[in-house]
Amino acid sequence: MRAASNSREAAAGRRTRVHVVSDVHGNTEALARAGDGADALICLGDLVLFLDYADHSRGIFPDLFGTENADRIVALRTARRFEEARDFGRELWQGMDRNAAITGAVRKQYAEMFAALPTPTYATYGNVDIPALWPEYAAPGTTVLDGERVEIGGRVFGFVGGGLRTPMRTPYEIDDEEYAAKIEAIGEVDVLCTHIPPEVPELVYDTVARRFERGSRALLDAIRRTRPRYSLFGHVHQPLARRMRIGATECVNVGHFASTGRPWALEW
């Protein structure tokens, strides 16, 4: 990875290149290469792989309970039979210390993935991440931001992590009001980086899961009001539209990194 540009270098005409990834979900091998040729890597969260919906043998859940049980819980969730899925999950976890088992598995994944991050990396949380664990694994070259701003190559980047509340009850879901407050705290930026997309039907609909994921109305309002150059996000793995323009802002789903292994590049 090239050394990160500062404002003086940018003003002198040196070009800056940033690579952006989201929804890593355990793809440590590709993550280690994601910053190659770039001045900085941006990670928009979801490092944890709890259950791979494309390959039910991968993830924390099948490691604990086997692929057959993973097949069943995926089928229930895909059919939006969430209460049945939760009841089935409770049966499987009976007699086990769920928090200890999940935390131990997440720690193992975080140790590998944070070690693979290049310097510098700017990262925020996804909805399946556990923010309380990140300080233990983020090296000095990794800056974690949530409701905060940073300057890269003369441009201001704002970061908001996590997702909004859903029936899936993933680890880092927050209330709409809390999310909106973090968006408001960022203010005007050149590039707005979030895990979830703005609430636009084409951007939140997953064509494979055949459902609308949760996007943020507060994010959409901020895009219209503050007009950043870019709004970058992930979360929806197979979106109906990967990019679209909202006023002056180019909105881009940077891709499902777990399956593609390729970062999205921004250069100026």
Rosetta blueprint (number, residue, H / E / L):
1 M L
2 R L
3 A L
4 A L
5 S L
6 N L
7 S H
8 R H
9 E H
10 A H
11 A H
12 A L
13 G L
14 R L
15 R L
16 T L
17 R E
18 V E
19 H E
20 V E
21 V E
22 S L
23 D L
24 V L
25 H L
26 G L
27 N L
28 T H
29 E H
30 A H
31 L H
32 A L
33 R L
34 A L
35 G L
36 D L
37 G L
38 A L
39 D L
40 A E
41 L E
42 I E
43 C E
44 L L
45 G L
46 D L
47 L L
48 V L
49 L L
50 F L
51 L L
52 D L
53 Y L
54 A L
55 D L
56 H L
57 S L
58 R L
59 G L
60 I H
61 F H
62 P H
63 D H
64 L H
65 F H
66 G L
67 T H
68 E H
69 N H
70 A H
71 D H
72 R H
73 I H
74 V H
75 A H
76 L H
77 R H
78 T H
79 A L
80 R L
81 R L
82 F H
83 E H
84 E H
85 A H
86 R H
87 D H
88 F H
89 G H
90 R H
91 E H
92 L H
93 W H
94 Q L
95 G L
96 M L
97 D L
98 R H
99 N H
100 A H
101 A H
102 I H
103 T H
104 G H
105 A H
106 V H
107 R H
108 K H
109 Q H
110 Y H
111 A H
112 E H
113 M H
114 F H
115 A H
116 A H
117 L L
118 P L
119 T L
120 P L
121 T E
122 Y E
123 A E
124 T L
125 Y L
126 G L
127 N L
128 V L
129 D L
130 I L
131 P H
132 A H
133 L H
134 W H
135 P H
136 E H
137 Y H
138 A L
139 A L
140 P L
141 G L
142 T E
143 T E
144 V E
145 L L
146 D L
147 G L
148 E E
149 R E
150 V E
151 E E
152 I E
153 G L
154 G L
155 R E
156 V E
157 F E
158 G E
159 F E
160 V E
161 G L
162 G L
163 G E
164 L E
165 R L
166 T L
167 P L
168 M L
169 R L
170 T L
171 P L
172 Y L
173 E E
174 I E
175 D L
176 D H
177 E H
178 E H
179 Y H
180 A H
181 A H
182 K H
183 I H
184 E H
185 A H
186 I H
187 G L
188 E L
189 V L
190 D L
191 V E
192 L E
193 C E
194 T E
195 H L
196 I L
197 P L
198 P E
199 E L
200 V L
201 P H
202 E H
203 L H
204 V H
205 Y E
206 D E
207 T L
208 V L
209 A L
210 R L
211 R E
212 F E
213 E L
214 R L
215 G L
216 S E
217 R H
218 A H
219 L H
220 L H
221 D H
222 A H
223 I H
224 R H
225 R H
226 T H
227 R L
228 P L
229 R L
230 Y E
231 S E
232 L E
233 F E
234 G L
235 H L
236 V L
237 H L
238 Q L
239 P E
240 L L
241 A L
242 R L
243 R E
244 M E
245 R E
246 I E
247 G L
248 A L
249 T E
250 E E
251 C E
252 V E
253 N E
254 V L
255 G L
256 H L
257 F H
258 A H
259 S H
260 T H
261 G L
262 R L
263 P L
264 W E
265 A E
266 L E
267 E E
268 W L
